[in-house]
Amino acid sequence: MRELRPAILIFLVLTVLTGLIYPLVVTGIAQAVFPRQANGSLIVKGGLAVGSALIGQPFAGPRYFWGRPSATSPFPYDAANSSGSNLGPTNPDLIQRVKADVGRIRAAHPGKGPIPVDLVTTSASGLDPHISPAAAFYQVERVAAARGLAPAAVCQLVERHVEGRWLGLIGEPRVNVLELNLDLDR
């Protein structure tokens, strides 16, 4: 009984510390520092949840901006199966996938210059919702023509969606594809 009492006490103390106090402190810090990310980013359109602004969404067709390819498989942008690709740069499967993506993008943008790399490469998580401003501007003419809009108007829309570096120092400028496409639909 002498050994059992301290073991039970330690168990209870650690349960309260790690099961109650620690999660509450971490949640409080997350709410204070990153409230949007801590609360999720579900986007609702017409009463229906269309996706999360923090997870890439598949868009097809000429009327929409396209995001990065997804490394999640077999379902694109499957958050339950998030992972980057393990394929190395000389892997034949990766080379074939990139060649197919390059062909698809060139066919949709005839006569355009070099394709921004993020339109044919996946992100580390395979779920990145952002593309570079160069990748968004690359697609302006296609989207404008498909929607019957002036390219300058679509270009201004892209410019409004360019997010800068965090604290002006960290990361690269980026465009959230889901938010851009939802704004485009409006």
N, C-alpha and C positions, 0 to 999 in steps of 0.2 A: 504494500500500500504506500510505503514511503517513496518508492520510485514512480508509482502510478500518478500520484498527485502532481508533481512537477511536470510530467509529460502531458497531462490533461491541461494544465495551466498554460504551458507553452503552446499547445495546439490551439487553445481558445484565443490567446493573445495574437498569435500569427494569423489566425483566421480573420479576426477583426482588422488587423493591420493590412493584410494583403487582399482580403475579400471585401472590405468596406471602405476603410480610410484611403488606401492608395487609389482605388478606382474613382472615388469622389474627388480627390485632389487632381488627378489627371483630367477628369471630365471638366472640372472647374477651370483649369488652365486652358484646356482646349476651347471651352466656351468663351473665355476672355480674349485669347490670342487669335484663334481661327474659328469664329462662330459659323461662317458659311460652310466650311469643310466639316466641322463637328456635327452640324445639324443635317448634313446631307445636301444634295443639290438637285432634288427631283424637279424636273421641269414639266409643267402641266400646260397642255394646249387643247382648248376646246373641251375641257373637263376630263381629258385623258392624259395619263402620265406618258410622256414621249421619251423620257430617258433622263440620264444624269449628266450634268455639265462637266462632271469630273471623270466620266468614262466615255471613251470614243463610241460613236454610233455609226452604223453602216448607212451610207447614202449612195444611191446609184442614180443614173440618168443625168442628162445634161443640165437639168434645171437647178441642181444643187452643187454646192462646193463639196469636194471629196476630201476625206481625211486621210490619215496614214493607213497603210494596210495593217490588218490585225494579225498578230502572231498567235492568237488564241484559236484553237481548233477543236472540234470541227465547226463551232459556231463563232462567227465574228464578234469580237468585243464581249466575250462571255466572262463576266467578272468572277464567276465561280471557278474559272479555269485560267486565271491570269498568270501569264508567264511570258517571258520573251522567247525568242527562238534559240535553240541550241545549235543551229546550223552555222558552221563557219563560213568565211568568205569564199572558200573554194569548193563548198558543197554543191554538187550538181542540182539538188532540189532547190536550193536557194537561188542559184544562178538562173534556173528555169523560171522560178516565180518572179524574179526581178525583171527578166526579159519579157515575160508576159505582161507585167504591169507597165513597163516602158512602152510596149507596143500598143496597149490599150490607151495610155495617156497620149501618145503621139497621134493615134487615130482620132482622138477627141479634140486635139489641138494641132491641126495640121499647120506646118510652117513655123511653129513656135521654136524658140531657141532651146537651150539645155533645160532639162526637167529638174526642178528642185529635188534634191535627194530625199527629202522627207515624204514625197509622194510615192516613192517606191521602196522605202525602208521602214521596218517596224520600229517601235520604241522598245525600250528595255522591258517595260511591263506588258507590252502588247495591247494596252488599253488607252494610250494617250489620246485625249480629246483635242489636242492642239496641232496646228501646222504652223510653219513659219509664215510671216507676212509675204515672203517671196512666193511660197506655194499658193497662197490665197490669190495674190495678184496675177499669178500665172493662169488662173482659171477664170478670171473676170470676163473675158470676151465670150467664152463658151456659155457661161451662165447668163450673161446679158442677152446674147442672141436667142437662147432657148426661152427666155421669159419676155422677149420683146422690149427690153429696157435699154436705156443708153449706157454704154460701158462706163461713162464718167459717174453716173449715179451708183452703179454697182461698186465702182472703185471707192467712192466716198463711204459706202456702207462698210466695206472692208476696213478702211482707215479708222472708222469709229470703233471697230472691234479689235484693233491691235492692242494687246495688253503689253505694257512695258516690263522691264526687269523688276523683280521684287526688291524693294528698298533702293531702286535705281542701280543696283550692283549685281544681283544674283539672278542667274538664268538668262534666257534670251527672249527677245520680243516674240510674241506668239498670238495666234488667233484661235479662239474656241470655235470649232466647226459647227457644233450643234447650235450654239447661240447665234452664230452668223446666219445659218440656214433658217432658224425660226424667225429672226428679224427679216430676212429676205421674204419669207412667206407672208409676213404682215404687210 
